[in-house]
Amino acid sequence: MKDEVNLPDFQVEETLQTLSQTADWSINQMNIPVAWRESQGEGIKIAVLDTGHPTHSELVENCLYGISTTGEDNFLDVNGHQTHCTGIICASNNNTGTVGVAPKAQCISVKVLSDSGSGSWDSVARGLDYCLDSGVDIVSMSLGGSRPSPMIEAQIKGLYELGIPVICAAGNSGQGGVNWPAAYDETIAVGAFDKYGKVASFSSRGDKVEWAAPGVDILSTYTSNRYARLSGTSMACPFMVGIVALMLSKHKKQEQDTGMNDCSTVEQIREHLLKYTMDKGRLGKDNSWGYGVIDVKGMFGSSSNSSKSSSSSSSSSSQSSSSQSSSSSSSSASSQSSKPEFHDGQAPIGLLPWGFLGLLIAILLTMFVISKCTDNDVDIQEPPQSFWDEKYQNDINNK
């Protein structure tokens, strides 16, 4: 059956040419340059299942040919959707155009949708078969359908068992619910928010949403070597993919140094993302933000450095007590920096009991002061019987 799966409806806000490099608002707001000190996505391969291979000059170094499963003769992206998504992930940091989240990661083009952006689950299934055998680290799918496919679910479970995260756009149906394959338990469903910190009205809501990422008015590469600003969870998905690529690259480097990698399964990847998540919206996981937004600065900044010094001090048994104290204080600082933030004017419920306690103390204190002022042990002088005392009156008479 044709057209079982499509691109989520997305908006092309504007197309433009640019000579100097312009980092999108999302790069700066999410503190991505902080991560680049440790990781730019080196050694990570990402399969992007979309509309075809990009030919943009900013993607030549980082984009590899995979396969096409659509049956079309043309393997190149004439739609623009895959070019834009790939640019969000890995556009080169070369002082021109724009820059991706993980500018040294490699994206493998897997064309599963036609030039018009539609296709079948069979086509997607063949693309996932390729992913199972190609040794990729991440699968990115900014596509979806309204019905599940047992065949697709089985392949996603196969990728899950191999430790390969499948990251999907939640969809652009607003309150219409999360689409498939984002709705599968094994995938990571991503919603979209804007530069003002609000969930996009089009971003699909539902309990399957796990995180949100920038997805409104996003600048990236486009067809004919141009650049464009697009909006949709299709943009939020590759942004999240880029963050995961930065994290996995960091852990692969650590594995080379230590022989250990605690980020080798999908659940371990989820645990690390949760560890560095800023809560948004209602306290805890909700249907719009999921768990919240990744704290990239915490993942690669102060929290990362403090954890390194903490592990260093614990491995050295000869450290003095002052060194242990320093490690403890830096650990405390890191835990503070990774605490959830609360937004949209909704205070955390856990603070309310303290407010009631403070009010109660104020009332009791006021009652105590009033009681002391009216207590019998306060010596209040009785007024004189007459206005003049007798001695003063005699003095006047004698005069």
C-alpha positions, 0 to 999 in steps of 0.5 A: 500500500502506498502513502502509508508514511509521510513527512510530518507537515512542516513549514518553510519560513524563508529561504536565503543565501548567506556568505558568513557563518550564522549559527542558528538561535538553537545552537546558542540557546542550547549551549552547543559550543560548550560541548564542542570543547570535548566532542563534535560528534567524531566517530559517530555514524547516523542513518538518516531515513528521509527524502534522499542524499543532500548535495549541499556544499556544507554537507559534502565532507560529512554525508555518505551515500547509503541506499534508496528503497523507493524504486525511483531512479533519482537518489538525490534530495530534490525535496529539501527535507533531508538536506535540512535535517542533515544540516541540523545534525552535521553541517560543517563548522567552516566559517560559512553558511551555518553549522550543525549540532555535531559538525564532525559526525557522519550522516548516511543517506537512506532514501525511503520517501519519494521526492514528494515526501511520501512512501510505504512501510515496506520502503521504510522497512528495507531502509531499517534492514540496511541500518541493522547491517551497516554498523550505524550508531544512531537512526534518525527518522523525521517521518511518520504514519497514523497506523503502526506496522508490526514489521517496523516494530520488529526491526526497531526492536532489533536495533534496540537490542543492538544498542542503536537508538532510533530517534523520531519526530513526534509529529505535527498534529498538536493534540492529535497524538504522537505518530508512528514510529515515534509511539513505539516504546523502543524509540525516542520521540521528540517534540518541538519548542521555539526560541521563547521557550514555548512548546510549538502549537503543532508539536504532537502531544502524548505520553510517548513524548520523551524530550523536546528540542528546538523545532521552530524557525530553524536555520539549516541547509536547503536545496540548490546550495541555499539555506532555509528556516523551517519549522516542525518536529522534523527539525527537533528530531535531528537536533536531538540526534546531534546531541546524542551524537555528541554524547556518544562520541564523548563516551567512545573517547572515554572507552579508548582511555579506560576500556569502559563505556557506560553508554552502550545500550539504549537504556543507558543512553536514556539514563544519561539523557535523564541525568542531564535533563531540565524539567519543563512545564509541569513538574515531572514528565508531561505530554508536551515536553516529555521529561524536558530539555537536555542541559548540554552545558551540564552534560559537557560543562561544570557537571562533566568537569566535577565528575571527572575530578570526583572520579580522579579523587576516588581512584587515588587512595593517597588523597588528603582530607582537604582534597576529599573536601574539595571533591565533595564541594565540586560534587555538590556544585554539579548536583545543583547545576543539574537540578530541574528548572521550572517554567511557565509560572508553575511552582514546584508542588514541593515548595508549597508546604514550606510556604504554609509553615512560614505563614503559620509561624508568622501568625503564632508570633503575632499572637504571642506579641499581642498576648504579652502586651495585654498580659497581667504581669505588665505593670500599668500605672493607675491614673491619679485621683485628680488632675493636680496632686495635693503637694502641688496644690498647696504650693500654689495656695501658699503663693 
